[in-house]
Amino acid sequence: MKTRMKWGIALRLGILLASFSVFAAVLAGYYTFDSSRTRLQGRAEQALLATTQVLSRHMQAGFGTVARDTAFLASVAAIEQDRNVLADMFRASLVAHPSYQQIRFIGAQDYGLELVRIDRTGDAWLRASEGELQEKAHFPFVFETLALGPGEVYVSEFGINHEGAPDAEALPVFSMASPVVRGGQVRGVVVVRVAAHQFLRNFNDALPASYSFFLSNRWGDFLVHPDATQTFGFDRGQRILIQDAFGPVGALIEGREEQAVLSQQGPGDDEARVFSFVRMPFGRPQEGRSMVVGLSQPLAAVQGEVVSLGRSIFKILLVLSAVGVLLAAWVSRVVTQPLKAMVRATQAFPQGRPHGVLPVQREDEVGELARSFQDMEQQISRQMTELNASRDAMAHLAHHDALTGLPNRRMFEQRLAQALELSRRSGRDCALLFVDLDDFKAVNDARGHAAGDRVLQAVARTVVGAVRQADTVARLAGDEFIVLCENVDCEDAALQIAAKLELAFESPLQIDGQPLALRASIGVSLFPRDAQDAHTLLASADAAMYRVKQSRRRRV
C-alpha cells in the first residue's frame, strides 16, 4: 500500500512564500535596474549635451575675443597714421595670440593694396617689404568689409589658405576683418588671419581623452573630425557632410532644431558611441550663419555605471532568492508579518519612497533576509551618491577653470551681471581689474607648458591673495585674469586695490622652488562711469590694459 505525502499548511505556505519571495525579489530587481538604467543613461546623455553646450559657448567667447581684437586694431588704424606704429601694434597682437598667423592693413584704394602686413613665420614675426605687398580687392574679406559700418566685424568661413606663395603650406584658417573709418570715410580694412587648428586646440585639449570633437560649417562640411581625412573635403572637390554621417544633425543644419543626441557606431570603428550636437551661431547676427559643434564618447563609458549597478543587483538578488527559498521551508505564522514588511520595502525602494523599519535585529532567516536587502539598498544608494558626485563635478567643471580652480568666463559673466544689477539698485560703483601677464609666452617657451601651467596657478593664488575677500577673481583665457570689485565708493578705492595687486607682483613667484620675476599689466574700468553694460565694461578694462602694455612705463 502506497503512503501518500501529507501537504500540511506549513509546507504549502512555505512553498507559496518561497515562490513569492523569489518572484518579488526578481521583480523588484528588474524594476530597480530598469528605472535606474533609464535614469542614469538619461543623466549621462544630458551631461554630455551640457558639456557640448558649454564648449559651444567657450568657442563663441573665443570668436568674440578675435572679433574684439580685430575691431580694436581697426580703431587704432583709424587714429594712428604712422605705419611703423601700426606694425608694432600688429606684431604685439601676434605675440599675445599664438593662433594669429597674419595681421594686415589693406587700403581701400589702389585695388586693395596692402599697406602693412605682419606674418608669423615659426617663432618669428616678419613685416612684409613694399615689394611683397599685394592687391587684395578681389577677396571677400576686403570688398564685403568695406561695406560695413565702424566697429562691425566680417567673419569668413573656415577654409584652406591658398592666398600665399605656391610652395607655402596649405593650412586651415579663418579671417576676421573690420573697416578703418577715418574722417567719416572708409580708408581700408584690418584683417586678422587665424590658424584654425591652433585656435580650436585650446578647446579640444580641455576635453577628456575619451571624448571626440566634431565641427562643421553651415552647409555641413566637416571642419574637425577624429579622422583628419574627412575634413575640408570641399577643398579637394568632395562633399563630406555631417548630416550624411549623422542623420538627425540635418535638422540642425536646416535650422529646425538647436540640439541633437543620438547613439550609433563611431566613425571608422565598431565601437558604439553616444553623440551630442548643438547649433552654434557664427558671424554677425543679421547674417543668420551657424556652425554645428559635436562631442562623442563611448557608449560603454555612459553605460558602464549602469552595468556595474545591474551586476550588483543581480548578485544581491541571487543571494536574496537563495535565502528566501531556505527561509520559506521553515516559514510559519510567526514570520508572516516580517515578510510583509519586506515586501512593502521591496515595492517602495524602486520608487524612492521611504519604508518602515526592517526586522534586521532578528537572529533567524527573516533577519538575514532583511539585512541582505538593507545591504543592497545601501550599495545602490552609495553608487547613486557616487554618480551624483560625478555629475556635480562636471557641473563644477562647467563653471570653473580646470587649471586654476577659479571661476571661468561663463560663471564670471553671470556674477558680473548680478553685480551690475545690485550696483544699479544700491548706487555704489563696481570696478573691473583686467590683469594680463607680461612676456608669459617667453616663460612658457623657455620652461615648457607644464611649468607655464604652474606659473598660471601661482598667479591665480597671488591675485586671490592680493584682492579683498569679497572680490571675485576669474580666469578668462590664457594668461588673462579678471577681478570684479563690488561696492567701490570711488576711483581711488579701485586704484588702491589695483596698486595692492601690482605690489603683489613685485615679489618673485616660487615655481618648482625657483624664484620667477613676473610682471602684469592691469587695466581698470568703473561702472557706471566707463560703461553701462557688462560687455562694454569688460571691453573698457581690456582696452585700459592694452594701453598699459603700450605705455611700457606703468603697470596700471
Disulfide bonds with the S-S distance in Angstrom:
none
